[in-house]
Amino acid sequence: MMNNLKPETERLVREELQIGRFDSVDEMIVEGVHARREGKTPMPQTRRRTPAEAVAHIRQLRRGNRNEGRA
């Protein structure tokens, strides 16, 4: 199966692999699906974040704060 990723998604995937959080893209996808099914990740927001909100959210995620910075 082939998928086209947005450039920012591709960058995020590369970063996660480079820092060793995941060994493969497949592992990353499977873990994400399992987390969603178990309710560990919030559902997508109906309102899009502003660029400033998105940057703040990414910084929180990098610090390990999964629920901070939600709009």
mmCIF file as gemmi writes it, N, C-alpha and C atoms, coordinates in Angstrom:
data_model
loop_
_atom_site.group_PDB
_atom_site.id
_atom_site.type_symbol
_atom_site.label_atom_id
_atom_site.label_alt_id
_atom_site.label_comp_id
_atom_site.label_asym_id
_atom_site.label_entity_id
_atom_site.label_seq_id
_atom_site.pdbx_PDB_ins_code
_atom_site.Cartn_x
_atom_site.Cartn_y
_atom_site.Cartn_z
_atom_site.occupancy
_atom_site.B_iso_or_equiv
_atom_site.pdbx_formal_charge
_atom_site.auth_seq_id
_atom_site.auth_asym_id
_atom_site.pdbx_PDB_model_num
ATOM 1 N N . MET Axp A 1 ? 0.85 -1.171 0 1 0 ? 1 A 1
ATOM 2 C CA . MET Axp A 1 ? 0 0 0 1 0 ? 1 A 1
ATOM 3 C C . MET Axp A 1 ? 0.897 1.235 0 1 0 ? 1 A 1
ATOM 4 N N . MET Axp A 2 ? 0.556 2.188 -0.849 1 0 ? 2 A 1
ATOM 5 C CA . MET Axp A 2 ? 1.323 3.422 -0.943 1 0 ? 2 A 1
ATOM 6 C C . MET Axp A 2 ? 0.49 4.569 -0.378 1 0 ? 2 A 1
ATOM 7 N N . ASN Axp A 3 ? 1.121 5.433 0.38 1 0 ? 3 A 1
ATOM 8 C CA . ASN Axp A 3 ? 0.453 6.603 0.93 1 0 ? 3 A 1
ATOM 9 C C . ASN Axp A 3 ? 1.317 7.824 0.672 1 0 ? 3 A 1
ATOM 10 N N . ASN Axp A 4 ? 0.652 8.926 0.422 1 0 ? 4 A 1
ATOM 11 C CA . ASN Axp A 4 ? 1.358 10.193 0.278 1 0 ? 4 A 1
ATOM 12 C C . ASN Axp A 4 ? 1.249 10.939 1.596 1 0 ? 4 A 1
ATOM 13 N N . LEU Axp A 5 ? 2.385 11.303 2.156 1 0 ? 5 A 1
ATOM 14 C CA . LEU Axp A 5 ? 2.402 12.016 3.419 1 0 ? 5 A 1
ATOM 15 C C . LEU Axp A 5 ? 2.659 13.489 3.18 1 0 ? 5 A 1
ATOM 16 N N . LYS Axp A 6 ? 2.063 14.314 4.029 1 0 ? 6 A 1
ATOM 17 C CA . LYS Axp A 6 ? 2.367 15.737 3.998 1 0 ? 6 A 1
ATOM 18 C C . LYS Axp A 6 ? 3.835 15.883 4.405 1 0 ? 6 A 1
ATOM 19 N N . PRO Axp A 7 ? 4.505 16.921 3.918 1 0 ? 7 A 1
ATOM 20 C CA . PRO Axp A 7 ? 5.923 17.109 4.273 1 0 ? 7 A 1
ATOM 21 C C . PRO Axp A 7 ? 6.157 17.155 5.779 1 0 ? 7 A 1
ATOM 22 N N . GLU Axp A 8 ? 5.258 17.81 6.526 1 0 ? 8 A 1
ATOM 23 C CA . GLU Axp A 8 ? 5.453 17.888 7.974 1 0 ? 8 A 1
ATOM 24 C C . GLU Axp A 8 ? 5.276 16.523 8.644 1 0 ? 8 A 1
ATOM 25 N N . THR Axp A 9 ? 4.396 15.686 8.087 1 0 ? 9 A 1
ATOM 26 C CA . THR Axp A 9 ? 4.222 14.336 8.625 1 0 ? 9 A 1
ATOM 27 C C . THR Axp A 9 ? 5.459 13.503 8.342 1 0 ? 9 A 1
ATOM 28 N N . GLU Axp A 10 ? 5.971 13.626 7.144 1 0 ? 10 A 1
ATOM 29 C CA . GLU Axp A 10 ? 7.185 12.895 6.771 1 0 ? 10 A 1
ATOM 30 C C . GLU Axp A 10 ? 8.355 13.298 7.672 1 0 ? 10 A 1
ATOM 31 N N . ARG Axp A 11 ? 8.463 14.591 7.954 1 0 ? 11 A 1
ATOM 32 C CA . ARG Axp A 11 ? 9.527 15.083 8.836 1 0 ? 11 A 1
ATOM 33 C C . ARG Axp A 11 ? 9.378 14.499 10.232 1 0 ? 11 A 1
ATOM 34 N N . LEU Axp A 12 ? 8.145 14.47 10.741 1 0 ? 12 A 1
ATOM 35 C CA . LEU Axp A 12 ? 7.895 13.915 12.068 1 0 ? 12 A 1
ATOM 36 C C . LEU Axp A 12 ? 8.275 12.431 12.122 1 0 ? 12 A 1
ATOM 37 N N . VAL Axp A 13 ? 7.916 11.701 11.094 1 0 ? 13 A 1
ATOM 38 C CA . VAL Axp A 13 ? 8.255 10.279 11.034 1 0 ? 13 A 1
ATOM 39 C C . VAL Axp A 13 ? 9.769 10.099 11.036 1 0 ? 13 A 1
ATOM 40 N N . ARG Axp A 14 ? 10.465 10.885 10.207 1 0 ? 14 A 1
ATOM 41 C CA . ARG Axp A 14 ? 11.928 10.789 10.164 1 0 ? 14 A 1
ATOM 42 C C . ARG Axp A 14 ? 12.55 11.104 11.519 1 0 ? 14 A 1
ATOM 43 N N . GLU Axp A 15 ? 12.041 12.147 12.183 1 0 ? 15 A 1
ATOM 44 C CA . GLU Axp A 15 ? 12.571 12.516 13.503 1 0 ? 15 A 1
ATOM 45 C C . GLU Axp A 15 ? 12.387 11.386 14.506 1 0 ? 15 A 1
ATOM 46 N N . GLU Axp A 16 ? 11.208 10.79 14.527 1 0 ? 16 A 1
ATOM 47 C CA . GLU Axp A 16 ? 10.931 9.713 15.481 1 0 ? 16 A 1
ATOM 48 C C . GLU Axp A 16 ? 11.856 8.522 15.239 1 0 ? 16 A 1
ATOM 49 N N . LEU Axp A 17 ? 12.12 8.218 13.987 1 0 ? 17 A 1
ATOM 50 C CA . LEU Axp A 17 ? 13.029 7.112 13.671 1 0 ? 17 A 1
ATOM 51 C C . LEU Axp A 17 ? 14.466 7.465 14.033 1 0 ? 17 A 1
ATOM 52 N N . GLN Axp A 18 ? 14.877 8.703 13.756 1 0 ? 18 A 1
ATOM 53 C CA . GLN Axp A 18 ? 16.25 9.118 14.046 1 0 ? 18 A 1
ATOM 54 C C . GLN Axp A 18 ? 16.562 9.104 15.535 1 0 ? 18 A 1
ATOM 55 N N . ILE Axp A 19 ? 15.611 9.514 16.361 1 0 ? 19 A 1
ATOM 56 C CA . ILE Axp A 19 ? 15.88 9.539 17.802 1 0 ? 19 A 1
ATOM 57 C C . ILE Axp A 19 ? 15.704 8.163 18.433 1 0 ? 19 A 1
ATOM 58 N N . GLY Axp A 20 ? 15.265 7.189 17.635 1 0 ? 20 A 1
ATOM 59 C CA . GLY Axp A 20 ? 15.171 5.826 18.124 1 0 ? 20 A 1
ATOM 60 C C . GLY Axp A 20 ? 13.913 5.492 18.891 1 0 ? 20 A 1
ATOM 61 N N . ARG Axp A 21 ? 12.909 6.338 18.801 1 0 ? 21 A 1
ATOM 62 C CA . ARG Axp A 21 ? 11.659 6.053 19.509 1 0 ? 21 A 1
ATOM 63 C C . ARG Axp A 21 ? 10.957 4.852 18.887 1 0 ? 21 A 1
ATOM 64 N N . PHE Axp A 22 ? 11.161 4.66 17.585 1 0 ? 22 A 1
ATOM 65 C CA . PHE Axp A 22 ? 10.602 3.518 16.865 1 0 ? 22 A 1
ATOM 66 C C . PHE Axp A 22 ? 11.683 2.935 15.981 1 0 ? 22 A 1
ATOM 67 N N . ASP Axp A 23 ? 11.59 1.62 15.72 1 0 ? 23 A 1
ATOM 68 C CA . ASP Axp A 23 ? 12.563 0.96 14.85 1 0 ? 23 A 1
ATOM 69 C C . ASP Axp A 23 ? 12.154 0.998 13.386 1 0 ? 23 A 1
ATOM 70 N N . SER Axp A 24 ? 10.851 1.213 13.127 1 0 ? 24 A 1
ATOM 71 C CA . SER Axp A 24 ? 10.374 1.234 11.749 1 0 ? 24 A 1
ATOM 72 C C . SER Axp A 24 ? 9.083 2.039 11.665 1 0 ? 24 A 1
ATOM 73 N N . VAL Axp A 25 ? 8.736 2.421 10.439 1 0 ? 25 A 1
ATOM 74 C CA . VAL Axp A 25 ? 7.477 3.119 10.213 1 0 ? 25 A 1
ATOM 75 C C . VAL Axp A 25 ? 6.321 2.196 10.573 1 0 ? 25 A 1
ATOM 76 N N . ASP Axp A 26 ? 6.44 0.923 10.23 1 0 ? 26 A 1
ATOM 77 C CA . ASP Axp A 26 ? 5.399 -0.048 10.551 1 0 ? 26 A 1
ATOM 78 C C . ASP Axp A 26 ? 5.144 -0.087 12.055 1 0 ? 26 A 1
ATOM 79 N N . GLU Axp A 27 ? 6.214 -0.135 12.859 1 0 ? 27 A 1
ATOM 80 C CA . GLU Axp A 27 ? 6.07 -0.153 14.312 1 0 ? 27 A 1
ATOM 81 C C . GLU Axp A 27 ? 5.352 1.111 14.804 1 0 ? 27 A 1
ATOM 82 N N . MET Axp A 28 ? 5.692 2.248 14.211 1 0 ? 28 A 1
ATOM 83 C CA . MET Axp A 28 ? 5.085 3.513 14.597 1 0 ? 28 A 1
ATOM 84 C C . MET Axp A 28 ? 3.583 3.501 14.312 1 0 ? 28 A 1
ATOM 85 N N . ILE Axp A 29 ? 3.205 3.029 13.155 1 0 ? 29 A 1
ATOM 86 C CA . ILE Axp A 29 ? 1.789 2.984 12.778 1 0 ? 29 A 1
ATOM 87 C C . ILE Axp A 29 ? 1.021 2.023 13.674 1 0 ? 29 A 1
ATOM 88 N N . VAL Axp A 30 ? 1.57 0.83 13.888 1 0 ? 30 A 1
ATOM 89 C CA . VAL Axp A 30 ? 0.885 -0.165 14.712 1 0 ? 30 A 1
ATOM 90 C C . VAL Axp A 30 ? 0.696 0.351 16.133 1 0 ? 30 A 1
ATOM 91 N N . GLU Axp A 31 ? 1.725 0.946 16.71 1 0 ? 31 A 1
ATOM 92 C CA . GLU Axp A 31 ? 1.609 1.481 18.064 1 0 ? 31 A 1
ATOM 93 C C . GLU Axp A 31 ? 0.566 2.596 18.129 1 0 ? 31 A 1
ATOM 94 N N . GLY Axp A 32 ? 0.536 3.445 17.111 1 0 ? 32 A 1
ATOM 95 C CA . GLY Axp A 32 ? -0.451 4.521 17.069 1 0 ? 32 A 1
ATOM 96 C C . GLY Axp A 32 ? -1.873 3.998 16.983 1 0 ? 32 A 1
ATOM 97 N N . VAL Axp A 33 ? -2.09 2.985 16.167 1 0 ? 33 A 1
ATOM 98 C CA . VAL Axp A 33 ? -3.425 2.393 16.044 1 0 ? 33 A 1
ATOM 99 C C . VAL Axp A 33 ? -3.842 1.737 17.348 1 0 ? 33 A 1
ATOM 100 N N . HIS Axp A 34 ? -2.931 1.007 17.979 1 0 ? 34 A 1
ATOM 101 C CA . HIS Axp A 34 ? -3.259 0.371 19.265 1 0 ? 34 A 1
ATOM 102 C C . HIS Axp A 34 ? -3.575 1.421 20.33 1 0 ? 34 A 1
ATOM 103 N N . ALA Axp A 35 ? -2.792 2.484 20.364 1 0 ? 35 A 1
ATOM 104 C CA . ALA Axp A 35 ? -3.028 3.544 21.349 1 0 ? 35 A 1
ATOM 105 C C . ALA Axp A 35 ? -4.394 4.176 21.124 1 0 ? 35 A 1
ATOM 106 N N . ARG Axp A 36 ? -4.754 4.426 19.892 1 0 ? 36 A 1
ATOM 107 C CA . ARG Axp A 36 ? -6.059 5.026 19.581 1 0 ? 36 A 1
ATOM 108 C C . ARG Axp A 36 ? -7.183 4.09 20.014 1 0 ? 36 A 1
ATOM 109 N N . ARG Axp A 37 ? -7.038 2.806 19.715 1 0 ? 37 A 1
ATOM 110 C CA . ARG Axp A 37 ? -8.074 1.837 20.084 1 0 ? 37 A 1
ATOM 111 C C . ARG Axp A 37 ? -8.243 1.74 21.598 1 0 ? 37 A 1
ATOM 112 N N . GLU Axp A 38 ? -7.143 1.89 22.325 1 0 ? 38 A 1
ATOM 113 C CA . GLU Axp A 38 ? -7.195 1.799 23.786 1 0 ? 38 A 1
ATOM 114 C C . GLU Axp A 38 ? -7.583 3.125 24.421 1 0 ? 38 A 1
ATOM 115 N N . GLY Axp A 39 ? -7.809 4.137 23.608 1 0 ? 39 A 1
ATOM 116 C CA . GLY Axp A 39 ? -8.221 5.428 24.126 1 0 ? 39 A 1
ATOM 117 C C . GLY Axp A 39 ? -7.099 6.241 24.737 1 0 ? 39 A 1
ATOM 118 N N . LYS Axp A 40 ? -5.854 5.922 24.402 1 0 ? 40 A 1
ATOM 119 C CA . LYS Axp A 40 ? -4.711 6.648 24.968 1 0 ? 40 A 1
ATOM 120 C C . LYS Axp A 40 ? -4.443 7.949 24.24 1 0 ? 40 A 1
ATOM 121 N N . THR Axp A 41 ? -5 8.116 23.061 1 0 ? 41 A 1
ATOM 122 C CA . THR Axp A 41 ? -4.787 9.351 22.319 1 0 ? 41 A 1
ATOM 123 C C . THR Axp A 41 ? -6.127 10.03 22.114 1 0 ? 41 A 1
ATOM 124 N N . PRO Axp A 42 ? -6.172 11.341 22.241 1 0 ? 42 A 1
ATOM 125 C CA . PRO Axp A 42 ? -7.433 12.051 22.052 1 0 ? 42 A 1
ATOM 126 C C . PRO Axp A 42 ? -7.873 12.02 20.598 1 0 ? 42 A 1
ATOM 127 N N . MET Axp A 43 ? -9.155 12.166 20.385 1 0 ? 43 A 1
ATOM 128 C CA . MET Axp A 43 ? -9.692 12.23 19.038 1 0 ? 43 A 1
ATOM 129 C C . MET Axp A 43 ? -9.248 13.543 18.399 1 0 ? 43 A 1
ATOM 130 N N . PRO Axp A 44 ? -9.196 13.593 17.091 1 0 ? 44 A 1
ATOM 131 C CA . PRO Axp A 44 ? -8.782 14.826 16.414 1 0 ? 44 A 1
ATOM 132 C C . PRO Axp A 44 ? -9.69 15.997 16.791 1 0 ? 44 A 1
ATOM 133 N N . GLN Axp A 45 ? -9.097 17.165 16.81 1 0 ? 45 A 1
ATOM 134 C CA . GLN Axp A 45 ? -9.842 18.379 17.126 1 0 ? 45 A 1
ATOM 135 C C . GLN Axp A 45 ? -10.702 18.771 15.933 1 0 ? 45 A 1
ATOM 136 N N . THR Axp A 46 ? -11.864 19.377 16.213 1 0 ? 46 A 1
ATOM 137 C CA . THR Axp A 46 ? -12.708 19.864 15.123 1 0 ? 46 A 1
ATOM 138 C C . THR Axp A 46 ? -12.209 21.213 14.621 1 0 ? 46 A 1
ATOM 139 N N . ARG Axp A 47 ? -11.528 21.972 15.494 1 0 ? 47 A 1
ATOM 140 C CA . ARG Axp A 47 ? -10.975 23.27 15.107 1 0 ? 47 A 1
ATOM 141 C C . ARG Axp A 47 ? -9.493 23.114 14.835 1 0 ? 47 A 1
ATOM 142 N N . ARG Axp A 48 ? -9.045 23.631 13.726 1 0 ? 48 A 1
ATOM 143 C CA . ARG Axp A 48 ? -7.619 23.57 13.42 1 0 ? 48 A 1
ATOM 144 C C . ARG Axp A 48 ? -6.859 24.541 14.303 1 0 ? 48 A 1
ATOM 145 N N . ARG Axp A 49 ? -5.651 24.156 14.667 1 0 ? 49 A 1
ATOM 146 C CA . ARG Axp A 49 ? -4.795 25.031 15.466 1 0 ? 49 A 1
ATOM 147 C C . ARG Axp A 49 ? -4.204 26.124 14.589 1 0 ? 49 A 1
ATOM 148 N N . THR Axp A 50 ? -3.928 27.253 15.207 1 0 ? 50 A 1
ATOM 149 C CA . THR Axp A 50 ? -3.16 28.282 14.52 1 0 ? 50 A 1
ATOM 150 C C . THR Axp A 50 ? -1.72 27.784 14.451 1 0 ? 50 A 1
ATOM 151 N N . PRO Axp A 51 ? -0.895 28.343 13.583 1 0 ? 51 A 1
ATOM 152 C CA . PRO Axp A 51 ? 0.515 27.919 13.552 1 0 ? 51 A 1
ATOM 153 C C . PRO Axp A 51 ? 1.193 28.055 14.919 1 0 ? 51 A 1
ATOM 154 N N . ALA Axp A 52 ? 0.907 29.13 15.656 1 0 ? 52 A 1
ATOM 155 C CA . ALA Axp A 52 ? 1.516 29.305 16.977 1 0 ? 52 A 1
ATOM 156 C C . ALA Axp A 52 ? 1.056 28.216 17.942 1 0 ? 52 A 1
ATOM 157 N N . GLU Axp A 53 ? -0.234 27.859 17.882 1 0 ? 53 A 1
ATOM 158 C CA . GLU Axp A 53 ? -0.743 26.79 18.75 1 0 ? 53 A 1
ATOM 159 C C . GLU Axp A 53 ? -0.11 25.455 18.384 1 0 ? 53 A 1
ATOM 160 N N . ALA Axp A 54 ? 0.073 25.218 17.091 1 0 ? 54 A 1
ATOM 161 C CA . ALA Axp A 54 ? 0.682 23.966 16.645 1 0 ? 54 A 1
ATOM 162 C C . ALA Axp A 54 ? 2.122 23.853 17.138 1 0 ? 54 A 1
ATOM 163 N N . VAL Axp A 55 ? 2.869 24.933 17.047 1 0 ? 55 A 1
ATOM 164 C CA . VAL Axp A 55 ? 4.259 24.936 17.52 1 0 ? 55 A 1
ATOM 165 C C . VAL Axp A 55 ? 4.298 24.688 19.023 1 0 ? 55 A 1
ATOM 166 N N . ALA Axp A 56 ? 3.416 25.341 19.771 1 0 ? 56 A 1
ATOM 167 C CA . ALA Axp A 56 ? 3.367 25.142 21.218 1 0 ? 56 A 1
ATOM 168 C C . ALA Axp A 56 ? 3.025 23.696 21.554 1 0 ? 56 A 1
ATOM 169 N N . HIS Axp A 57 ? 2.107 23.114 20.795 1 0 ? 57 A 1
ATOM 170 C CA . HIS Axp A 57 ? 1.719 21.727 21.03 1 0 ? 57 A 1
ATOM 171 C C . HIS Axp A 57 ? 2.883 20.778 20.752 1 0 ? 57 A 1
ATOM 172 N N . ILE Axp A 58 ? 3.593 20.996 19.67 1 0 ? 58 A 1
ATOM 173 C CA . ILE Axp A 58 ? 4.739 20.149 19.333 1 0 ? 58 A 1
ATOM 174 C C . ILE Axp A 58 ? 5.801 20.236 20.422 1 0 ? 58 A 1
ATOM 175 N N . ARG Axp A 59 ? 6.035 21.433 20.934 1 0 ? 59 A 1
ATOM 176 C CA . ARG Axp A 59 ? 7.018 21.584 22.016 1 0 ? 59 A 1
ATOM 177 C C . ARG Axp A 59 ? 6.586 20.804 23.251 1 0 ? 59 A 1
ATOM 178 N N . GLN Axp A 60 ? 5.294 20.839 23.564 1 0 ? 60 A 1
ATOM 179 C CA . GLN Axp A 60 ? 4.795 20.082 24.712 1 0 ? 60 A 1
ATOM 180 C C . GLN Axp A 60 ? 4.976 18.58 24.477 1 0 ? 60 A 1
ATOM 181 N N . LEU Axp A 61 ? 4.667 18.12 23.28 1 0 ? 61 A 1
ATOM 182 C CA . LEU Axp A 61 ? 4.827 16.697 22.974 1 0 ? 61 A 1
ATOM 183 C C . LEU Axp A 61 ? 6.282 16.259 23.108 1 0 ? 61 A 1
ATOM 184 N N . ARG Axp A 62 ? 7.188 17.09 22.652 1 0 ? 62 A 1
ATOM 185 C CA . ARG Axp A 62 ? 8.617 16.755 22.748 1 0 ? 62 A 1
ATOM 186 C C . ARG Axp A 62 ? 9.073 16.684 24.192 1 0 ? 62 A 1
ATOM 187 N N . ARG Axp A 63 ? 8.389 17.412 25.082 1 0 ? 63 A 1
ATOM 188 C CA . ARG Axp A 63 ? 8.718 17.352 26.508 1 0 ? 63 A 1
ATOM 189 C C . ARG Axp A 63 ? 8.009 16.173 27.193 1 0 ? 63 A 1
ATOM 190 N N . GLY Axp A 64 ? 7.171 15.453 26.433 1 0 ? 64 A 1
ATOM 191 C CA . GLY Axp A 64 ? 6.46 14.306 26.989 1 0 ? 64 A 1
ATOM 192 C C . GLY Axp A 64 ? 5.107 14.634 27.572 1 0 ? 64 A 1
ATOM 193 N N . ASN Axp A 65 ? 4.636 15.875 27.391 1 0 ? 65 A 1
ATOM 194 C CA . ASN Axp A 65 ? 3.323 16.284 27.904 1 0 ? 65 A 1
ATOM 195 C C . ASN Axp A 65 ? 2.278 16.012 26.833 1 0 ? 65 A 1
ATOM 196 N N . ARG Axp A 66 ? 1.563 14.912 26.963 1 0 ? 66 A 1
ATOM 197 C CA . ARG Axp A 66 ? 0.62 14.491 25.92 1 0 ? 66 A 1
ATOM 198 C C . ARG Axp A 66 ? -0.706 15.232 25.929 1 0 ? 66 A 1
ATOM 199 N N . ASN Axp A 67 ? -1.095 15.843 27.035 1 0 ? 67 A 1
ATOM 200 C CA . ASN Axp A 67 ? -2.409 16.49 27.099 1 0 ? 67 A 1
ATOM 201 C C . ASN Axp A 67 ? -2.327 17.999 27.164 1 0 ? 67 A 1
ATOM 202 N N . GLU Axp A 68 ? -1.148 18.557 27.15 1 0 ? 68 A 1
ATOM 203 C CA . GLU Axp A 68 ? -0.987 20.004 27.244 1 0 ? 68 A 1
ATOM 204 C C . GLU Axp A 68 ? -1.029 20.607 25.849 1 0 ? 68 A 1
ATOM 205 N N . GLY Axp A 69 ? -1.425 21.851 25.769 1 0 ? 69 A 1
ATOM 206 C CA . GLY Axp A 69 ? -1.403 22.562 24.501 1 0 ? 69 A 1
ATOM 207 C C . GLY Axp A 69 ? -2.549 22.234 23.571 1 0 ? 69 A 1
ATOM 208 N N . ARG Axp A 70 ? -3.571 21.575 24.093 1 0 ? 70 A 1
ATOM 209 C CA . ARG Axp A 70 ? -4.721 21.245 23.253 1 0 ? 70 A 1
ATOM 210 C C . ARG Axp A 70 ? -5.565 22.475 23.053 1 0 ? 70 A 1
ATOM 211 N N . ALA Axp A 71 ? -6.071 22.648 21.877 1 0 ? 71 A 1
ATOM 212 C CA . ALA Axp A 71 ? -6.913 23.804 21.597 1 0 ? 71 A 1
ATOM 213 C C . ALA Axp A 71 ? -8.364 23.473 21.802 1 0 ? 71 A 1
